[in-house]
Every structure is written in C-alpha cells, then in structure tokens.
Amino acid sequence: MEVGIHFSEDKKKIKKLFIIVLVLLLGYGYYKNGLAYVFLGDISFGQSLEVLVFPFLGILVNIISNLLHKKKIGTDLWEGLFLSLLVPVSLPWYLFLALLLGYFGLKNIRLKTVIAKSLLFKLVISLIMVVLGLTYENSLEMGSSYYYGPIDLLFGRSVGNFGTTNIILLLFLGAVFWLDFYYKREIPFYVYATYFLCAFVYQFIDESFLLLNALLNSHVFVCAIFFAPLNKYSPALEITSHIYAIFIGVVMFFFSVVFSFVDGPYYAVAIGQVLFFMIEKIKFRKKS
C-alpha cells in the first residue's frame, strides 16, 4: 500500500511539473508572437492578445467536453493547452475550433487510431496549411526579412509552432517525462542521436548546409520528446524500440534536411507508428 501511495504521489508531482512547463511554453509563445512586438512598438498590447485565442479555445473546448461527459471540470486540461501550442499563428481560429471539436469527439467515443490522436491532429493542421498556403511565420515575420542564429533557435526566437519553439523549455519537458517510470527514455535519445549523426555526415556532402540550424529544429525536439515515445504507439521491447527510434531519426533527417519539409518530423513519427502497428498485427496473427 505504501508503495502504491508513493507511486501515486510521484505521478501527481510529475503531472504538476508537466503543466508548469506547458504554461511556460505558452508564456514564451505569447511573448515571441505578441509581447516582443509590443516592446518594439510594432503592435499594440490589445493586438498582442489576439494570439491567445488558441489556448483560450483549447482549454474552453476541453472544459465543455469534460462537462458533456460528466467528468470533473479540470480533468486533463493540459490536453487542450498542449494542442493549442502546436498550431501556427497564421491558422484561422475557426479552423482550430473545428479541429478541437473533432479531436475531443474522437477521444470521447474512444475511437482507436493507428496514429496517436494528438499527432493526427497536428498532421491535419499540416495538410490544411498546404491547402491554404499557410506558413509558420506570424504576420510581422511575413512582412520583414529576418535571420535567426543558433542562439535564437535554442531559446525559441524562431519560426515554428505557436508555443513549442523554445528548445530549452522542451528539454525541461523531457526532464519531467524522464521522472515517469513508464516513459520510454531510450526512444528520444536514439531518435535525436540518429538525426544528429545523419546531419553531421551530411555537412561534408553539402558545403552550404547549416548544421547547427538543422540540429536546433524545434519540430524535431517536439517529436523526439513527446510524440515518438508515446506508450500505446511505440514498441515496449528494448531492441524493437531502438530500431523504431533509429528508423524515425533517419526518416526525420531525410524529410527535414534533404527534402526541406518543415513538418517532416511529424510525418516521420506517424510512419513509424503505422509500421509499428503493422508489425505488431503480423506478430499477433502468427501467434494465433
């Protein structure tokens, strides 16, 4: 019983730390896409608040979903917040709202998917961006020339999702997950190590290749730390998980670096999850 209580308390602490890091990511996303431009005199404070429509809608729909399904109002509010951090600020708010309704609808009817629902959510956003010709640039980045160096990329001053560009905070998020006994710690390491090695070798092939810029890709960190190790969608056996992670790292490199596909890391993880599902299904059939 004491062990059970201790484990429960640890889970609560990890969840609190997780939410704190998400709030910090939200805060930085607001600063990067709003407040920073207020300080420069480019926009008013009121205009800067417009980007907060994403976390507002994410949490609001999460609360409504909880109420409709007779859950406590504060149940897993991190989910709506996390989804809001994955959007480009150029995405129209009504499309984000429609996606949230679809996401929580699928979640609450417990529809099983081969790809993690949160990753599927991000892939749909990626497809919408292609169809509508949207980019990750905010309105001010679109209207001016800019260059973000390695230090900028590390601390989040870069083009990317609304709230996941700060790599330092993403590493803190990984450290929080590391405290969880069930977190598959080897997968993020092998994903990024493989991606790193591929990029390191590639610099000798392409002289114009900017190695540090490629290594400090916030999308890669989001995928390696959060999406790739998700328990239900990744292998449990050590050797299989290593192969899975290495595969994702290689595909991630080709999509992101060789083909310059910004959302490549998300598709790399999705392909890895689909292949893992197929392999598990084949193994199950052989046993039966």
Buried (B, 14 or more C-beta within 10 A) or exposed (E): EEEEEEEEEEBEEBBEBBBEBBBBBBBBBBBBBBBBBBEEEBBEEEEBBBBBBBBEBBBBBBBBBBEEEEEEEEBBBBBBBBBBBBBBBBBEBEBBBEBBBBBBEBBEEEEEBBBBBBBBBBBBBBEBBEEEEBEBBBBBBEEEEEEBEEEBBBBBBBBBBBBBBBBEBBBBBBEBBEEBEEBBBBBBBBBBBBBBBBBEEBBEEEEEBBBEBBBBBBBBBBBBBBBBBBEEBBBEEEEBBBBBBBBBBBBBBBBBBBEEBBBBBBBBBBBBBEBBBEBEEEEEEEEE
